[in-house]
Amino acid sequence: MVNGEKMIPRPLRWAMIGGGRLSQVGYKHRSGALRDNTAYRLVAGAFDIDAERGRDFGVNLGLDPSRCYNDYKQLIHAESQRDDGVEVVTVATPNGTHYEITRAALEAGLHVICEKPLVFTSAQAQEIKALAEEKKRIVGVTYGFSGHPLLMQMRAMIARGDIGEVRMVELQYTHGFSANAGAEKSSDAAKWRVDPKISGPSFVLGDISTHTYYISQLVLPQLRLKELLCDRQSFIPSRAPLEDNALVLMHYHGGAVGRMWASAVNTGSMDSQSIRVIGSKASLEWGDYNPGELKYQIQGQPYQVMHHGMPYLDESALEYERLGALHTEGLAESWANIYLQCAIAINAKQTGDTVTLKKLIYPDINAGLEGVRWIENCVRSANNGSSWVNFE
């Protein structure tokens, strides 16, 4: 169980690029990283495209004004000259900037924790992976709910054969907050998400479906995607060619099948995602709308609800438990686990601890690369008339 005691020798010196006052995700990153004050210490930032607003924000967070920088280039240059310069940066900026900032940070010898999608193309992702390996640095990707302990329970039960042979995988991440065109007019964050120059080749496929796709990889590491068919729509015509709704069918090596529904126009729906894995003996289902419970349904028997924090869970599910069974764990705790595992990975990389690196399960550079490949193949299928394409 995680109780805030140090798991690495000292807190990592950390900076944020983006994530300022108007950001939708900045506070999630800070809540995750600083939930254990033994893992990170925020010492610098380039928080905003408006430098003065960013500096004011950083000062209000308690930072030294001299370490609140105008932009990422100034931050990286200045911090690299300091004996106490930052060791790791979070990239919490719009999608179109991820590649250049991540590359610059790695070239300066910094570890990186990046928003999803990592970059626009798999070629860029492969380049980032090679650079990270060359520089011996960690790259993590913040797939938010993937740090929830019950997903490790799901992974352990499937690996044990509790549900039998995996036959079907049902994935969903939908909400209704972009059900009308007014969303782009009232929010800068919504506006850039439907601009191809900034968001990339997709809207909901890149913005939300990658979260749930990674969760499926997390709980089903033995399944490899063989081919997919993607049908995507722009129900608000002004968003074209980007989609606000997408349906994906999947075939896995070995015969299992799956489907994904991703939507920002599921009118009336709140932000929620779910995964259901159906096997030959039983099924498992988890959703972030009720994250403290894992449904276990055996054919012909009353279904069981497994609760987080209980001693009957697998050791891997209890390792990153934080609040105990009496209290509900959710997104903040999941982000904290992602950040903590990234910190452990960074420390292991810096000390040459290959044993720890091999056993850690967290969204790393390979997860970022796979997310980009997922988007690319979905877009390729949709643009080819919603045809089946081999997963490349």
DODOZA-480706 format. One record per residue (C-alpha): residue in three letters; chain; x, z, y. Coordinates in steps of 0.2 Angstrom, whole numbers. Layout:
- rest  kette  x  z  y
- ala  A  X  Z  Y
...
//
This chain:
- rest  kette  x  z  y
- met  A  0  0  0
- val  A  6  -4  18
- asn  A  6  11  29
- gly  A  18  5  43
- glu  A  34  12  36
- lys  A  48  0  39
- met  A  51  -13  26
- ile  A  66  -21  34
- pro  A  81  -12  42
- arg  A  75  -14  60
- pro  A  61  -24  70
- leu  A  65  -42  73
- arg  A  67  -47  91
- trp  A  53  -59  94
- ala  A  46  -71  107
- met  A  30  -80  109
- ile  A  29  -98  115
- gly  A  11  -101  121
- gly  A  -3  -88  117
- gly  A  -5  -83  135
- arg  A  -20  -76  144
- leu  A  -32  -91  141
- ser  A  -26  -93  123
- gln  A  -39  -92  108
- val  A  -25  -87  96
- gly  A  -12  -77  106
- tyr  A  -20  -60  103
- lys  A  -22  -63  84
- his  A  -3  -67  83
- arg  A  2  -51  93
- ser  A  -10  -41  83
- gly  A  -3  -47  67
- ala  A  15  -45  72
- leu  A  14  -29  81
- arg  A  2  -20  69
- asp  A  18  -13  60
- asn  A  29  -9  75
- thr  A  43  -8  62
- ala  A  43  -27  59
- tyr  A  43  -35  76
- arg  A  47  -31  94
- leu  A  40  -43  108
- val  A  54  -45  120
- ala  A  52  -62  128
- gly  A  39  -76  131
- ala  A  35  -93  138
- phe  A  16  -89  137
- asp  A  8  -102  148
- ile  A  9  -120  155
- asp  A  6  -112  171
- ala  A  23  -103  173
- glu  A  17  -90  186
- arg  A  1  -86  176
- gly  A  12  -84  161
- arg  A  25  -73  169
- asp  A  11  -62  176
- phe  A  3  -61  159
- gly  A  20  -56  151
- val  A  23  -42  164
- asn  A  6  -35  160
- leu  A  11  -35  141
- gly  A  25  -24  147
- leu  A  40  -37  146
- asp  A  55  -37  158
- pro  A  50  -51  171
- ser  A  67  -59  169
- arg  A  62  -63  151
- cys  A  46  -71  155
- tyr  A  51  -89  156
- asn  A  44  -105  163
- asp  A  44  -115  147
- tyr  A  51  -115  129
- lys  A  67  -124  134
- gln  A  72  -111  147
- leu  A  67  -97  135
- ile  A  78  -104  121
- his  A  93  -108  132
- ala  A  93  -91  141
- glu  A  90  -80  125
- ser  A  104  -89  116
- gln  A  116  -83  129
- arg  A  111  -65  126
- asp  A  119  -53  114
- asp  A  101  -46  111
- gly  A  93  -63  111
- val  A  77  -66  101
- glu  A  79  -70  83
- val  A  62  -77  79
- val  A  49  -86  90
- thr  A  30  -89  87
- val  A  24  -107  92
- ala  A  6  -104  98
- thr  A  4  -120  108
- pro  A  -7  -136  105
- asn  A  -4  -146  90
- gly  A  5  -160  99
- thr  A  20  -149  104
- his  A  23  -140  88
- tyr  A  36  -153  82
- glu  A  47  -153  97
- ile  A  47  -134  100
- thr  A  50  -130  81
- arg  A  64  -142  80
- ala  A  72  -135  96
- ala  A  70  -117  90
- leu  A  78  -121  73
- glu  A  92  -131  81
- ala  A  96  -115  92
- gly  A  97  -104  76
- leu  A  80  -96  78
- his  A  67  -93  64
- val  A  50  -100  68
- ile  A  32  -94  64
- cys  A  20  -109  69
- glu  A  2  -112  71
- lys  A  -6  -125  60
- pro  A  -5  -139  57
- leu  A  14  -138  57
- val  A  17  -156  64
- phe  A  8  -172  65
- thr  A  16  -182  50
- ser  A  24  -178  33
- ala  A  40  -187  39
- gln  A  41  -174  53
- ala  A  37  -160  41
- gln  A  51  -166  29
- glu  A  63  -167  44
- ile  A  58  -149  49
- lys  A  61  -143  32
- ala  A  78  -151  30
- leu  A  83  -143  47
- ala  A  77  -126  42
- glu  A  87  -127  26
- glu  A  102  -133  35
- lys  A  101  -119  48
- lys  A  96  -106  34
- arg  A  81  -101  44
- ile  A  63  -97  39
- val  A  48  -107  45
- gly  A  31  -98  42
- val  A  14  -105  46
- thr  A  -1  -94  51
- tyr  A  -15  -99  39
- gly  A  -25  -84  45
- phe  A  -35  -76  31
- ser  A  -22  -81  17
- gly  A  -15  -63  19
- his  A  -30  -55  12
- pro  A  -26  -44  -3
- leu  A  -41  -50  -13
- leu  A  -34  -67  -14
- met  A  -20  -60  -23
- gln  A  -32  -52  -35
- met  A  -41  -69  -37
- arg  A  -24  -77  -41
- ala  A  -19  -64  -54
- met  A  -36  -66  -63
- ile  A  -35  -84  -64
- ala  A  -17  -84  -70
- arg  A  -22  -71  -84
- gly  A  -36  -83  -90
- asp  A  -50  -71  -85
- ile  A  -61  -86  -80
- gly  A  -54  -98  -94
- glu  A  -49  -116  -90
- val  A  -52  -120  -72
- arg  A  -65  -134  -70
- met  A  -71  -134  -52
- val  A  -65  -129  -35
- glu  A  -78  -127  -21
- leu  A  -71  -125  -3
- gln  A  -79  -123  14
- tyr  A  -75  -119  32
- thr  A  -88  -122  44
- his  A  -95  -116  61
- gly  A  -107  -122  74
- phe  A  -98  -119  90
- ser  A  -95  -138  93
- ala  A  -113  -143  89
- asn  A  -115  -151  106
- ala  A  -104  -160  118
- gly  A  -104  -146  130
- ala  A  -91  -137  120
- glu  A  -77  -148  127
- lys  A  -84  -146  145
- ser  A  -84  -127  145
- ser  A  -67  -123  136
- asp  A  -50  -130  138
- ala  A  -46  -125  120
- ala  A  -61  -136  114
- lys  A  -56  -150  125
- trp  A  -38  -153  118
- arg  A  -44  -151  100
- val  A  -54  -167  102
- asp  A  -40  -177  111
- pro  A  -30  -187  98
- lys  A  -14  -186  109
- ile  A  -14  -167  108
- ser  A  -23  -163  92
- gly  A  -17  -177  81
- pro  A  -26  -188  69
- ser  A  -40  -176  65
- phe  A  -51  -162  72
- val  A  -59  -151  59
- leu  A  -48  -157  45
- gly  A  -33  -151  54
- asp  A  -40  -137  64
- ile  A  -50  -128  50
- ser  A  -49  -136  33
- thr  A  -30  -133  31
- his  A  -34  -114  31
- thr  A  -45  -116  16
- tyr  A  -35  -129  7
- tyr  A  -20  -117  8
- ile  A  -30  -103  1
- ser  A  -34  -115  -14
- gln  A  -16  -118  -16
- leu  A  -12  -99  -15
- val  A  -25  -94  -29
- leu  A  -22  -109  -39
- pro  A  -3  -113  -39
- gln  A  -4  -122  -56
- leu  A  -16  -135  -50
- arg  A  -9  -151  -41
- leu  A  -20  -163  -32
- lys  A  -20  -180  -39
- glu  A  -32  -190  -28
- leu  A  -45  -188  -15
- leu  A  -60  -196  -6
- cys  A  -64  -191  12
- asp  A  -79  -196  22
- arg  A  -79  -190  40
- gln  A  -91  -191  54
- ser  A  -91  -190  73
- phe  A  -109  -183  76
- ile  A  -104  -181  95
- pro  A  -99  -200  98
- ser  A  -87  -195  112
- arg  A  -76  -187  99
- ala  A  -72  -203  89
- pro  A  -60  -207  81
- leu  A  -59  -189  78
- glu  A  -71  -181  66
- asp  A  -82  -165  69
- asn  A  -88  -165  51
- ala  A  -79  -170  35
- leu  A  -83  -170  16
- val  A  -69  -172  4
- leu  A  -70  -175  -15
- met  A  -54  -170  -25
- his  A  -47  -174  -43
- tyr  A  -33  -163  -49
- his  A  -20  -167  -63
- gly  A  -27  -160  -79
- gly  A  -45  -164  -76
- ala  A  -52  -151  -63
- val  A  -62  -157  -49
- gly  A  -66  -150  -31
- arg  A  -74  -153  -15
- met  A  -72  -147  3
- trp  A  -84  -146  17
- ala  A  -76  -144  35
- ser  A  -87  -144  50
- ala  A  -88  -139  68
- val  A  -106  -144  69
- asn  A  -114  -133  56
- thr  A  -127  -128  69
- gly  A  -131  -110  70
- ser  A  -117  -105  58
- met  A  -103  -93  63
- asp  A  -85  -96  59
- ser  A  -83  -93  40
- gln  A  -74  -100  25
- ser  A  -76  -98  7
- ile  A  -68  -102  -10
- arg  A  -77  -103  -27
- val  A  -67  -107  -43
- ile  A  -77  -111  -58
- gly  A  -69  -109  -75
- ser  A  -75  -112  -93
- lys  A  -78  -93  -95
- ala  A  -83  -86  -78
- ser  A  -82  -89  -59
- leu  A  -73  -81  -44
- glu  A  -79  -82  -26
- trp  A  -73  -75  -10
- gly  A  -78  -78  8
- asp  A  -72  -71  25
- tyr  A  -89  -67  29
- asn  A  -88  -52  18
- pro  A  -69  -52  15
- gly  A  -69  -35  6
- glu  A  -78  -41  -9
- leu  A  -73  -53  -23
- lys  A  -87  -59  -34
- tyr  A  -84  -61  -53
- gln  A  -97  -69  -63
- ile  A  -96  -70  -82
- gln  A  -108  -82  -90
- gly  A  -123  -72  -98
- gln  A  -118  -56  -90
- pro  A  -123  -47  -74
- tyr  A  -110  -52  -60
- gln  A  -97  -39  -54
- val  A  -92  -36  -36
- met  A  -74  -31  -35
- his  A  -70  -21  -19
- his  A  -53  -21  -10
- gly  A  -42  -6  -12
- met  A  -49  0  -28
- pro  A  -37  6  -42
- tyr  A  -44  -7  -55
- leu  A  -36  -21  -45
- asp  A  -20  -30  -49
- glu  A  -4  -23  -42
- ser  A  -2  -38  -32
- ala  A  -18  -35  -23
- leu  A  -14  -17  -19
- glu  A  3  -20  -13
- tyr  A  -3  -27  4
- glu  A  -18  -16  5
- arg  A  -19  -7  22
- leu  A  -35  3  25
- gly  A  -40  9  8
- ala  A  -57  5  -1
- leu  A  -67  16  11
- his  A  -64  5  26
- thr  A  -66  -14  28
- glu  A  -50  -25  29
- gly  A  -52  -42  38
- leu  A  -43  -55  49
- ala  A  -32  -43  58
- glu  A  -25  -35  42
- ser  A  -23  -53  35
- trp  A  -13  -59  50
- ala  A  -3  -43  49
- asn  A  2  -46  31
- ile  A  7  -64  35
- tyr  A  18  -58  49
- leu  A  25  -44  38
- gln  A  29  -56  24
- cys  A  38  -68  36
- ala  A  48  -53  43
- ile  A  53  -49  25
- ala  A  58  -67  22
- ile  A  68  -68  38
- asn  A  78  -52  34
- ala  A  81  -59  16
- lys  A  87  -75  23
- gln  A  98  -67  35
- thr  A  106  -55  21
- gly  A  106  -68  7
- asp  A  93  -59  -3
- thr  A  88  -74  -14
- val  A  79  -62  -26
- thr  A  66  -56  -13
- leu  A  64  -74  -6
- lys  A  60  -81  -23
- lys  A  46  -68  -26
- leu  A  38  -68  -9
- ile  A  21  -77  -8
- tyr  A  17  -82  10
- pro  A  13  -98  19
- asp  A  31  -105  21
- ile  A  38  -122  26
- asn  A  31  -130  10
- ala  A  14  -124  14
- gly  A  15  -132  31
- leu  A  21  -148  24
- glu  A  7  -148  11
- gly  A  -6  -145  25
- val  A  1  -160  34
- arg  A  0  -171  18
- trp  A  -18  -165  16
- ile  A  -23  -171  33
- glu  A  -14  -187  31
- asn  A  -22  -192  15
- cys  A  -39  -187  21
- val  A  -38  -198  36
- arg  A  -31  -212  26
- ser  A  -45  -211  14
- ala  A  -58  -210  28
- asn  A  -50  -225  37
- asn  A  -50  -235  21
- gly  A  -69  -234  20
- ser  A  -70  -217  12
- ser  A  -61  -224  -4
- trp  A  -51  -214  -17
- val  A  -33  -213  -13
- asn  A  -18  -206  -23
- phe  A  -12  -189  -15
- glu  A  5  -194  -8
//
